[in-house]
Amino acid sequence: MANTLIHESRRLLLPFDTVVDALIDLEIKHGRWPTSAALAEVTVHDGEDDRARSVVLSVRVPNQPAVVERTYTLPLIAAAIVNYCLTMRVPMPRSSSKTIQFLPEGIALLLENTLMLQRRHLEAPPVKVISAARDDAPAPIDEAPAEGLDSAEEPFAPLEPEAPEGVAASLGEAPAAEPAGT
């Protein structure tokens, strides 16, 4: 059998406060976050150039008079988000390509993956796509039945397989199997 492809695309949108949690979690994991540090300010720098995009955390460290600024570039932000998602058990294929996108409501991690699977059935003939899309909204499901349909008639009756003649009567009356050893 031939192979078939499935393309997967997911977008995980983390609000800015969750991104900050992810950055702090990564810093703690690597032992780089000062004990008893207090977060003083968070600044997100977005720009046309990837090198200009960053998150800056202003941290107040105990026993130090000045506030320390820590700048996180795209690779560190991506690593923090991936680490956070793995910690929170958000499924994420390792083989997917990962990109970061800055949005007004947060930072999105875009995951794209292509799976090659073995086809389970013979290949279908070429598919014809007929579009009957209209601009108005789709009809509700509980709408009145179409003209010409009896109200007692079901619009989507289940299909029953046709049995060869002579077999139809015996289908419902199959003899019971005798227990083994009698």
C-alpha positions in Angstrom: 0.0 0.0 0.0 1.1 3.6 -0.6 1.7 6.2 2.0 -0.5 9.2 2.8 0.3 12.6 4.4 -1.4 14.4 7.1 -0.5 18.0 7.8 -1.0 19.3 11.3 -1.0 23.0 12.4 -1.5 24.2 16.0 -1.2 27.5 17.7 -0.7 27.7 21.4 -1.4 31.2 22.6 0.1 32.1 26.0 -1.0 35.4 27.7 1.9 37.6 28.7 1.6 36.7 32.4 1.9 33.0 31.5 5.0 33.7 29.3 6.5 35.5 32.4 5.8 32.4 34.5 7.4 30.2 31.8 10.5 32.4 31.7 10.9 32.3 35.5 10.3 28.5 35.5 13.1 28.0 33.0 15.4 30.3 35.0 14.7 28.4 38.3 15.2 25.1 36.5 18.7 26.2 35.5 19.5 27.8 38.8 19.7 31.3 37.4 16.8 32.9 39.3 17.8 34.7 42.5 16.3 33.5 45.7 13.5 35.7 47.0 13.6 37.9 43.9 10.7 40.2 43.2 9.5 41.1 39.8 9.4 44.9 39.4 8.4 45.3 35.8 7.7 43.4 32.5 8.3 44.9 29.1 7.6 43.3 25.8 9.6 44.7 22.8 8.0 43.9 19.4 9.5 45.0 16.1 9.9 44.1 12.5 13.2 42.5 13.1 13.4 39.2 15.0 16.5 40.5 16.9 14.4 43.4 18.2 11.7 41.1 19.7 12.3 40.3 23.3 10.8 40.3 26.8 12.6 42.2 29.5 12.0 41.4 33.2 13.1 43.9 35.8 14.0 42.0 38.9 14.5 43.4 42.4 17.1 41.2 44.2 17.3 41.3 48.0 20.3 43.1 49.4 20.9 44.9 46.1 19.9 48.6 45.7 19.5 48.5 41.9 16.9 46.7 39.8 18.4 44.1 37.5 17.1 43.8 33.9 17.1 40.5 32.2 16.5 40.4 28.5 15.1 37.2 26.8 15.4 36.9 23.1 13.2 34.7 20.8 15.2 31.4 21.3 15.0 31.8 25.1 11.3 32.7 25.0 10.7 29.6 22.7 12.7 27.4 25.1 10.7 28.7 28.1 7.4 28.1 26.4 8.3 24.6 25.3 9.6 23.8 28.8 6.4 25.2 30.3 4.2 23.2 28.0 6.1 20.0 28.7 5.9 20.7 32.5 2.1 21.3 32.2 1.7 18.2 30.0 0.5 20.0 26.9 1.1 17.5 24.1 3.7 18.7 21.6 5.2 16.6 18.9 9.0 16.8 19.0 9.3 16.6 15.3 7.1 19.7 14.6 8.6 22.9 13.5 8.2 25.6 16.1 7.9 29.4 15.5 7.1 32.3 17.8 4.6 35.0 17.0 4.0 38.2 19.1 0.4 39.2 19.3 -1.4 42.0 21.2 -2.9 39.4 23.7 0.2 37.3 24.2 2.9 35.2 22.5 1.9 32.3 20.3 3.9 29.1 19.7 3.1 27.8 16.2 3.6 24.0 15.7 3.6 22.5 12.3 4.1 18.8 11.5 3.7 16.4 8.6 2.9 12.8 9.4 3.5 10.1 6.8 1.1 7.1 7.5 0.5 3.9 5.6 -2.7 4.1 3.6 -5.4 1.7 5.0 -7.5 1.4 1.8 -6.9 1.6 -1.9 -6.3 5.1 -3.3 -9.4 7.0 -4.2 -10.1 8.5 -7.6 -9.4 12.2 -8.0 -11.8 14.2 -5.8 -14.1 16.8 -7.3 -14.8 19.8 -5.0 -18.2 21.5 -5.6 -18.6 24.7 -3.6 -22.1 25.8 -2.9 -21.1 28.3 -0.3 -23.2 31.3 0.2 -22.6 34.5 2.1 -25.6 34.0 4.5 -25.3 31.8 7.6 -26.0 28.0 7.5 -29.5 26.8 8.2 -30.1 25.6 11.7 -30.4 21.8 12.2 -33.8 21.9 13.8 -35.3 23.7 10.8 -38.6 22.4 9.3 -38.2 19.4 6.9 -37.8 20.1 3.2 -40.8 20.1 1.0 -42.0 16.7 -0.2 -40.9 14.9 2.9 -43.6 13.3 5.1 -43.3 14.5 8.7 -43.2 10.8 9.7 -40.4 10.0 7.3 -36.9 10.4 8.7 -34.7 12.5 6.5 -31.6 10.5 7.3 -32.7 6.9 7.7 -29.9 4.4 8.4 -28.9 2.3 5.5 -29.3 -1.4 5.9 -27.3 -3.9 3.9 -29.2 -5.9 1.3 -29.0 -9.6 1.9 -29.3 -12.1 -1.0 -32.8 -13.8 -1.4 -33.4 -16.7 0.9 -30.8 -15.4 3.4 -32.9 -12.5 4.8 -35.3 -14.8 6.7 -32.5 -16.7 8.4 -30.5 -13.7 9.5 -32.6 -13.1 12.6 -32.9 -16.7 13.6 -29.3 -18.0 13.8 -29.1 -21.3 15.7 -27.4 -21.1 19.1 -24.0 -22.7 19.3 -23.7 -25.6 21.6 -21.2 -25.4 24.4 -18.0 -27.3 23.8 -17.8 -30.8 25.2 -21.5 -31.7 25.1 
